[in-house]
Amino acid sequence: MPLPVSRMREESKVAAITLPATTRLAATLARHGIHYGWLVVAVTFLTLLASAAMRSMPGVLIQPLEAEFGWSRASITFAVSINLLLFGLSGPLVGRWMDRSGPRVVVLTSVTLMALGALGTTLMTQLWQLDLFWGLIVGAGAGGVAMVLVASVVNRWFLERRGLVTGLLGTATSAGQIIFVPLVMWLSVNAGWRVGVLAGVALLALVVLPLVLLFFRDEPQQVGLRPYGEAREPGARAAQAALRAEAMPMRQVVRTPDFWWLAGGFFVCGYTTNGLIGTHFIAHATEHGIPEVTAASIYGLMGGVNILGTIASGMLCDRVPSRRVLLASYYAFRGLSLLLLPFIQDTAMLTIFSILYGLNWFATAPANQLLTADLFGRRSVGQVYGWVFFAHQVGSALAASFGGLAHDWFGNYQWAFLSAGLAGLAAAGFSLQVREGQRRVPQPALA
């Protein structure tokens, strides 16, 4: 029996009231031809930007901490190494957590930890407190807001344009450098380093956390949508669903040589970027007579150019048939540029280096992430890429400590930069060993 019109109207009003705000927003965006996934990408971008701003601060703070507390450079960079290592070690754990519970709860927890840890550093008086607040707490929080998050968001929300979206999100790190490294350096020189750290805390607590709470969602289904680019034909849609359903346990992943070639290359990636250049570039520049704010601006320029390089890398990954060849070319170019860095000592040449190196800084991430997803299945990409990223952060931690020790031993960074250049060439060879196009099929568990 059909319902009375009045009752139908009442039920529609109740449905409108109980409909989640994000679902209504998703419908509104869809009417304008915008998939809600792009809003998730925007919130993720801002979250990554704020995290990158926080993680890039040690390169600016080394010399102010030396001046205020009298700590050695090796002691300060030891805390940075703890941060980088824990940043990577938490990758597999948060990747598995994201695969099971979704990225939203991980992001909320991670942002809170970073804000609290950074706030603690402004109150420290002892070296062990730097290790605790910056090394352990900020490092643990940063692990949940890294490329593992990008892998989870991209492969949950997008079936098409994954390379482009990966590249766009990868530029958040560069944008953080452009905006915050020169700003924190200026604040450090004019108002004290604590003011710069507090600016990063405010961004995390007052901007990022509310946006994640209001707009970030784990799956398209939570806002009544399908992933961007899902096929309309039943047969093609079933094939896409089967691809997303593939998952490979880590015990099978670690038995494949491709995992170790990817992880080995990403170890070198971390050694040659965050660990060495990200930690020691500004100190290296100032020791050659370049003013502190100028050095920080050159570092920021490196990040600005990296935006173009990372987006271009993502677009190439969507178009070039062989991603392993792309990855090898990125590593080779980086290695050659780092072999030249020890012989560059003036502002003009250092600026040219920053442009060339910046084009390549984050270009490896889209190719590496998409190769991981294609080889081992998108459902398990969070955990698998988490371990690949762990290798990246082991390289970062090693380079941060080795750079500080090499400077204390030899009085400069020459040997550290040369070792990174040779490692980049080795990583190019690792990438060419990947057996691209041979998808790994999960093996059934033995009874």
MINU-187082 format. One record per residue (C-alpha): residue in three letters; z, x negated, y. Coordinates in steps of 0.25 Angstrom, whole numbers, plus 5000, padded with zeros to 4 digits. Each point is the difference from the previous one (the first is absolute). Example, Ala and Ser with C-alpha at 12.3 -4.5 7.8 and 13.67 -1.06 7.14 Angstrom:
REM residues 2
Ala503149514982
Ser499849945014
This chain:
REM residues 447
Met500050005000
Pro499649945013
Leu501149965010
Pro500250085013
Val499449945012
Ser501349985007
Arg500649934988
Met498849914999
Arg500249965015
Glu501549974998
Glu499749914988
Ser498949935008
Lys501049975011
Val501049954990
Ala499049904994
Ala499649965014
Ile501549975003
Thr500249924987
Leu498749925001
Pro500449865002
Ala499649955014
Thr499249884994
Thr499250104992
Arg499750085013
Leu499649875007
Ala499149964988
Ala499350145001
Thr499949985015
Leu499449864999
Ala499150054988
Arg499450105010
His499649895009
Gly499449924989
Ile501249904998
His500649974987
Tyr501549995001
Gly499949874993
Trp499649945013
Leu501350045006
Val500749944989
Val499249875002
Ala500450005015
Val501550014997
Thr499849894989
Phe499349925010
Leu501150015011
Thr501149974989
Leu499249884995
Leu499949955015
Ala501550015003
Ser500349934987
Ala499049895003
Ala500649995014
Met501349974994
Arg499549914989
Ser499349915010
Met501249975009
Pro500549884992
Gly498849925006
Val500550035014
Leu501549994997
Ile500049864993
Gln500149925013
Pro501050095007
Leu500950004988
Glu500049854999
Ala500349995015
Glu501250115000
Phe500649964986
Gly499649864997
Trp499550044987
Ser498949914993
Arg498650054999
Ala500149994985
Ser501350085000
Ile499350115008
Thr498750014992
Phe500950014987
Ala500450145005
Val498650035003
Ser499649954986
Ile501150104994
Asn499450115008
Leu498649974995
Leu500449984986
Leu500850135000
Phe498950075007
Gly499149974988
Leu501050014989
Ser500350155005
Gly498550034999
Pro499950024985
Leu501350085001
Val499650095011
Gly498650014994
Arg500650064988
Trp500950095008
Met498850055008
Asp499250034987
Arg501250084995
Ser500650075013
Gly499049985011
Pro499949915012
Arg500750095010
Val501549974995
Val499749854998
Val499549995015
Leu501250085005
Thr500949904993
Ser499249885004
Val499950035014
Thr501550035001
Leu500449864993
Met499149935010
Ala500650065012
Leu501449974995
Gly499749864996
Ala499349975013
Leu501250065008
Gly500949914992
Thr499349875004
Thr500350035015
Leu501549994997
Met500049884991
Thr500749875003
Gln499949924986
Leu498849954993
Trp500450084987
Gln499950135008
Leu498549975003
Asp499849984985
Leu500750144998
Phe499450085011
Trp498649955002
Gly499849944986
Leu500650104991
Ile500150135007
Val498750005009
Gly499349934988
Ala500450114991
Gly499650115010
Ala498649945003
Gly499650004985
Gly499950155001
Val499150005012
Ala498949904996
Met498650004993
Val500750074988
Leu500250125009
Val498549995004
Ala499650004986
Ser500850124997
Val499550085012
Val498649974998
Asn499950034985
Arg500850135002
Trp499350065012
Phe498549944999
Leu498950004989
Glu499049965011
Arg500049895011
Arg501249934993
Gly499549865005
Leu499950055014
Val501450075000
Thr500649874993
Gly499349925011
Leu500550095011
Leu501549994995
Gly499949854998
Thr499749995015
Ala501450055003
Thr500649864997
Ser499049945010
Ala500350115011
Gly501549974998
Gln499749855003
Ile499250045012
Ile501050095006
Phe501349944996
Val499949854999
Pro499649975014
Leu501050115005
Val501249944992
Met499749865004
Trp499950055015
Leu501450084998
Ser500649874993
Val499649915012
Asn500450105011
Ala501150094994
Gly500449944987
Trp499650014985
Arg500950114997
Val499350095010
Gly498749984992
Val500750044987
Leu500650125006
Ala498750055004
Gly499549994986
Val501250084995
Ala499850115010
Leu498550014996
Leu500550024985
Ala501250095003
Leu499450095011
Val498550014997
Val499749964986
Leu501150084992
Pro499850135007
Leu498550004998
Val500249964985
Leu501050124998
Leu499150105007
Phe498649974996
Phe499949904988
Arg499850064987
Asp499849944986
Glu498850084994
Pro498950095006
Gln500550114991
Gln501350015008
Val499250055012
Gly499050094992
Leu498949904999
Arg499249914991
Pro499849855002
Tyr498949975010
Gly498749984994
Glu500350084987
Ala498750054994
Arg499750155000
Glu499250004987
Pro501050034988
Gly499449894992
Ala500149895010
Arg501450055004
Ala500549994986
Ala499449865000
Gln500849965012
Ala501350064995
Ala499849924987
Leu499949875009
Arg501250045007
Ala500850034988
Glu499749864994
Ala501349914999
Met500349874994
Pro501349954996
Met500449865006
Arg500249954986
Gln498550024998
Val499649965014
Val500749864999
Arg499249974988
Thr498750005007
Pro499449885007
Asp499550085012
Phe501450035004
Trp500449865001
Trp498749965007
Leu500350115011
Ala501549965001
Gly499749855001
Gly499050035011
Phe501050085007
Phe501149894998
Val499149915008
Cys499750125010
Gly501550015003
Tyr500149845001
Thr498949995010
Thr500450125009
Asn501450065002
Gly500749884994
Leu499349895008
Ile499350055012
Gly500850125002
Thr501349925000
His499649875006
Phe498750015008
Ile500850035014
Ala500949884997
His498849914997
Ala499350045013
Thr501249985009
Glu500249864994
His498649975005
Gly500450035014
Ile499550155000
Pro501050095008
Glu500750104992
Val499550135005
Thr498649944999
Ala500249964986
Ala500550144997
Ser498850065007
Ile499049914991
Tyr500850054988
Gly499850145005
Leu498549985002
Met500049964985
Gly500550134997
Gly499050075009
Val498849944994
Asn500650034986
Ile499950155003
Leu498549985001
Gly500049914987
Thr500850104992
Ile499350125003
Ala498749934998
Ser500549954986
Gly500450144996
Met498650065004
Leu499449884992
Cys500850044988
Asp499450145000
Arg498649945001
Val499949864993
Pro499950014985
Ser500849884997
Arg501450005006
Arg500449874993
Val498949935007
Leu500550055013
Leu501449964997
Ala499649864996
Ser499249985013
Tyr501250055008
Tyr500949894993
Ala499049895002
Phe499850035014
Arg501550005003
Gly500249874992
Leu498949935008
Ser500650055013
Leu501449954996
Leu499549864997
Leu499649995014
Leu501350055007
Pro500849874999
Phe498949935009
Ile500150115011
Gln500949975011
Asp499550075013
Thr500150145005
Ala498450025000
Met499849964985
Leu501350074996
Thr499450135006
Ile498749984992
Phe500849974987
Ser500850135002
Ile498750085002
Leu499449944987
Tyr501250014992
Gly500450145005
Leu498750064995
Asn500549964986
Trp501550025000
Phe500150134994
Ala498650024995
Thr500449964985
Ala500950124999
Pro499050124999
Ala499249924990
Asn501249964992
Gln500650145000
Leu498850074996
Leu499749914989
Thr501450024995
Ala499850155000
Asp498650004994
Leu500549904988
Phe501350064997
Gly499950155004
Arg500450075013
Arg501250074994
Ser500749874997
Val499549925013
Gly501450015007
Gln500749924989
Val498849914996
Tyr499749965015
Gly501549995002
Trp500049884991
Val498749945005
Phe500750015014
Phe501249944995
Ala499249884997
His499550005014
Gln501550005005
Val500449894991
Gly498949915006
Ser500550055014
Ala501449964997
Leu499649864995
Ala499149975012
Ala501150055010
Ser501049904993
Phe499049894998
Gly499550015014
Gly501449985005
Leu500349894991
Ala498749935003
His500250005014
Asp501449944998
Trp499549894991
Phe498749965008
Gly500350065014
Asn498750095000
Tyr499350104991
Gln498849924996
Trp500349994985
Ala500450155000
Phe498750045006
Leu499149914991
Ser500750054987
Ala499750155005
Gly498549965002
Leu499949954986
Ala500750124994
Gly499050095007
Leu498849934993
Ala500750014987
Ala500350155002
Ala498550025002
Gly499849954986
Phe501050094995
Ser499350125006
Leu498749974993
Gln500750004986
Val500350155002
Arg499250084990
Glu499650115010
Gly499450134995
Gln500749994986
Arg501150115002
Arg501249984991
Val500450124991
Pro501450034997
Gln500349974986
Pro500850114992
Ala501549964997
Leu500249974986
Ala500850104992
